[in-house]
Amino acid sequence: MTDTTPARATPGDALRFAFGTLTVLPVRLTRWDRPAARGGMLAAPLAGLAVGAGAAAAGSALLALGSGPLLAAVASVAVPAALTRGLHLDGLADVADGLGSGKPAADALRIMKQSDIGPFGVVTLLLVLLAQVAALSGAYGSSPLRGALAALTAAVTARCALTLACRPSVPAARPEGLGAAVAGAVPPRGALAAGVAVVASCAAWGTFLGPYGPLHTAAAAAAGLFCAELLLRRCVSRFGGVTGDVFGAIAETAATTTLVTLSLG
């Protein structure tokens, strides 16, 4: 009898899946199966590292050219949006419309699939983008390094939230789409290890921000993951599982919470 079990994904397969699905970088996606999805979603924080580095570089470059912190913050918010084709922001708006509709799960999912954005989505997008720009503007105004590390911390935490959302206890709301492809793909130990590694990494580069820097950056990452988890549970309860839109919404929630937490104190 022929063994039809998909071969275990290599590190290259995992990275191609992560960068090919979570960014617009020119990475050729060679595998679309469960082993590749498992490795790819475990590697999602690495995609966040690349996105965050791009955001930090854009903001820092504008500051070096003489711009103010507000423009640098706008650039740091624009880069992740561009590198994801705005899909995370679109997912956030769609989830806001779905949650705000008050409709049964099937109708809410239908609303989320529509191409237009309703009032809940517009207001949510506006407030989230304002919060991100305001938090980053304050960070860049304090120091270029603080702003760059804030952008990096937010991007890595946002993608780690996606890893945690792919654990086996979280079902897919639809039988098709990215949500179905990656739902339940990451084993619990792998998700836990990714979360610990991301928080520890944020604490490590927080050492550049003074004696309380590691605690501040680690707390911000943990807060981002916690709020993303709250939204995830609400979406699972409301829609019956996750969709691609839900993944986008929890990523933006994690990033925004992380930035707001970093702006405090």
Summary of the structure (lengths in Angstrom):
residues: 265
radius of gyration: 18.0
end to end distance: 63.5
largest distance: 67.9
contacts: 987
relative contact order: 0.14
helix: 76%
strand: 1%
